[in-house]
Amino acid sequence: MAYEKIYIGKGTQVQNLPISRVTLKLEEVEKIAYERDGVKYVTFEVAKLKEADKFGRSYTCYYSKKVAQANEPAPKKTRTRKPKAEETETIPF
């Protein structure tokens, strides 16, 4: 499985504070809302861009979605075993 990033907004850092202000389209946020125990939630990531865009926005907002890849092999289960200690004779030099 791989993850696809779906971008839903951008934002900027609040001046003189370690806070990012991000603007999202409500329609996009409603698409990714889910419910658990009668409460609605939205989960997304906010990441700093390498460079600000032409509007000065330096943060992006996205959510990740699992996507299957064509001909993707099933993950192999690996089992690690400690090798048994071999009994060897000690030969003095």
C-alpha positions as CSV (number, residue, x, y, z in Angstrom):
1,M,0.0,0.0,0.0
2,A,1.1,3.5,-0.7
3,Y,-0.3,6.8,0.5
4,E,-1.6,9.6,-1.7
5,K,-1.6,13.2,-0.4
6,I,-4.8,15.1,-1.2
7,Y,-4.2,18.8,-0.6
8,I,-7.1,20.8,0.9
9,G,-5.6,24.2,1.9
10,K,-2.7,26.5,2.6
11,G,-1.7,28.9,5.2
12,T,0.9,31.2,6.8
13,Q,2.7,31.5,10.1
14,V,1.2,34.0,12.6
15,Q,3.6,36.9,13.1
16,N,5.7,36.6,16.3
17,L,4.0,33.4,17.4
18,P,4.7,29.7,16.7
19,I,1.2,29.2,15.2
20,S,0.2,28.4,11.7
21,R,-3.1,29.8,10.3
22,V,-4.5,27.5,7.6
23,T,-7.6,28.1,5.5
24,L,-9.6,25.1,4.3
25,K,-12.5,24.7,2.0
26,L,-15.4,23.4,4.1
27,E,-16.6,21.2,1.2
28,E,-13.2,19.4,1.2
29,V,-13.2,19.0,5.0
30,E,-16.7,17.5,5.0
31,K,-15.6,14.9,2.5
32,I,-13.0,13.5,4.9
33,A,-15.0,13.7,8.1
34,Y,-15.7,10.5,10.0
35,E,-17.7,9.5,13.0
36,R,-16.6,7.5,16.1
37,D,-18.8,7.0,19.1
38,G,-21.3,9.6,17.9
39,V,-18.7,12.4,17.5
40,K,-17.5,13.7,14.1
41,Y,-13.7,14.1,13.5
42,V,-11.4,15.3,10.8
43,T,-7.7,14.3,10.6
44,F,-5.2,16.1,8.4
45,E,-1.6,17.2,8.3
46,V,-0.1,20.6,8.2
47,A,3.4,20.9,6.7
48,K,5.9,23.7,6.2
49,L,6.7,24.3,2.5
50,K,10.3,24.6,1.4
51,E,9.4,28.0,-0.2
52,A,6.4,30.3,0.2
53,D,4.1,30.4,-2.8
54,K,3.4,33.6,-4.8
55,F,0.8,34.6,-2.2
56,G,3.2,34.3,0.7
57,R,1.7,31.1,2.0
58,S,4.3,28.9,3.6
59,Y,2.2,26.0,4.9
60,T,0.2,23.4,3.2
61,C,-2.6,21.2,4.5
62,Y,-3.4,17.7,3.3
63,Y,-4.8,14.3,4.3
64,S,-3.4,11.0,3.3
65,K,-5.4,8.3,1.6
66,K,-4.3,4.6,1.2
67,V,-4.1,3.6,-2.4
68,A,-3.3,0.1,-3.8
69,Q,-0.5,-0.1,-6.3
70,A,-0.8,-2.3,-9.4
71,N,1.0,-5.7,-9.0
72,E,2.0,-4.9,-5.5
73,P,3.3,-8.0,-3.8
74,A,1.9,-8.9,-0.4
75,P,4.1,-7.9,2.5
76,K,6.4,-10.7,3.6
77,K,6.4,-11.7,7.2
78,T,10.0,-12.0,8.4
79,R,11.0,-14.0,11.3
80,T,14.3,-13.5,12.9
81,R,15.9,-16.2,14.8
82,K,19.0,-16.1,16.8
83,P,21.6,-18.6,15.5
84,K,22.4,-21.4,17.8
85,A,25.8,-21.1,19.4
86,E,28.1,-23.5,17.8
87,E,30.2,-25.6,20.1
88,T,33.8,-25.1,19.0
89,E,37.0,-26.3,20.6
90,T,39.3,-23.6,21.9
91,I,42.7,-24.0,20.4
92,P,45.5,-22.3,22.3
93,F,48.0,-20.3,20.1
